[in-house]
């Protein structure tokens, strides 16, 4: 696989990883919402987390979608970079 494509996939995975982590932290610190940056984080991560929530709903108040998304993102990135 071309090195440029692998680097792009790795960069995209890092950005998505950071956005998901930021969303988790923001949900703990500001559960009522926030400004433009918080809105951007939610808009950027919701298309990834919403389909996961349909299959794995929150249990006992814990949203498992971010953890599952991070695990899937890591697995997909490793699989694509090994090709």
Number of C-alpha atoms within 10 A of each C-alpha: 9 8 9 9 12 17 12 11 17 17 12 14 17 15 12 19 19 14 17 24 17 16 21 17 12 17 15 10 11 10 10 8 12 12 7 9 9 16 12 13 19 20 11 15 19 16 10 16 20 14 12 16 16 10 9 13 14 12 8 6 7 8 15 15 21 21 14 15 19 18 13 12 18 16 11 14 17 14 10 14 15 9 8
